[in-house]
Amino acid sequence: KIALNRLSDQDPRNILEGVKTDVDAFTGDALSTALFVMGLERTVDFWRTRGDFEFILIDDQERLYVSEGAASAFTPMGHYTNSELTVISREE
């Protein structure tokens, strides 16, 4: 189960939330914060290099970016139901 919490829209990289999956609580908290700060492009590069977590990002336009490993378990709900969803693959 993945919970989405909308954060401040003041982030300069326009990422409102970074959600991690499949990691322990300590690592997950650190990754969630790091993904939020990194923004989309750096998150994707980091994920492709590290490869031991999955993510969901929501930008300031409420577009959803989901790593391929999280995509099969993710269903947008609420006001995200009609949001644009992009699945990010491990290969560029």
C-alpha positions in Angstrom: 0.0 0.0 0.0 1.4 3.4 -1.0 0.2 6.6 0.6 0.6 9.9 -1.1 0.9 13.1 0.9 1.0 16.4 -0.8 3.8 18.7 0.5 4.7 22.3 -0.1 4.5 23.6 -3.6 7.4 26.0 -2.8 10.1 23.5 -3.8 12.3 25.0 -6.6 12.4 21.8 -8.5 8.5 21.5 -8.6 8.4 18.1 -7.0 5.6 18.0 -4.4 6.2 14.5 -3.1 8.7 11.6 -3.4 7.5 8.3 -2.2 9.7 5.3 -1.8 8.7 1.6 -1.7 10.3 -1.7 -0.8 12.9 -0.4 1.7 13.2 -0.3 5.5 11.7 2.7 7.4 14.9 4.6 8.1 16.2 4.2 4.5 12.7 5.0 3.2 12.5 8.3 5.1 15.9 9.4 3.9 15.1 8.5 0.3 11.8 10.2 0.4 13.4 13.4 1.6 16.3 13.1 -0.9 13.9 12.5 -3.9 11.9 15.5 -2.9 15.0 17.7 -3.0 16.6 16.1 -6.1 13.6 16.6 -8.4 12.6 14.4 -11.3 15.8 14.2 -13.5 18.2 13.6 -10.6 15.8 11.2 -9.0 15.6 9.1 -12.2 19.4 9.1 -12.6 19.9 8.1 -8.9 17.3 5.4 -9.2 18.8 4.0 -12.4 22.2 3.9 -10.7 21.2 2.6 -7.3 18.3 0.4 -8.4 17.2 -0.9 -4.9 14.0 1.2 -4.5 11.0 2.3 -6.4 9.3 5.7 -6.4 6.3 7.9 -7.2 6.8 11.6 -7.8 4.1 14.2 -8.1 5.0 17.6 -9.6 3.4 21.0 -9.1 1.1 20.4 -12.0 -0.1 17.1 -10.3 1.5 14.9 -13.0 2.6 11.5 -11.7 5.9 9.9 -12.4 6.2 6.2 -11.3 9.1 3.9 -11.6 8.4 0.8 -13.6 8.7 -1.4 -10.5 6.1 0.5 -8.7 3.7 0.9 -11.6 2.0 -2.4 -11.3 1.1 -1.8 -7.7 0.0 1.8 -8.1 -3.5 3.1 -8.9 -4.1 6.9 -8.7 -7.0 7.7 -6.4 -9.0 10.8 -5.5 -8.2 13.9 -7.4 -5.1 12.2 -9.0 -7.4 9.8 -10.9 -7.3 11.9 -14.0 -3.7 13.1 -13.6 -1.1 12.5 -16.4 0.9 9.4 -15.4 4.3 8.6 -16.8 6.1 5.3 -16.1 9.8 5.7 -15.9 11.8 2.7 -17.2 15.3 1.6 -16.0 16.6 1.9 -19.5 17.0 5.4 -21.0 
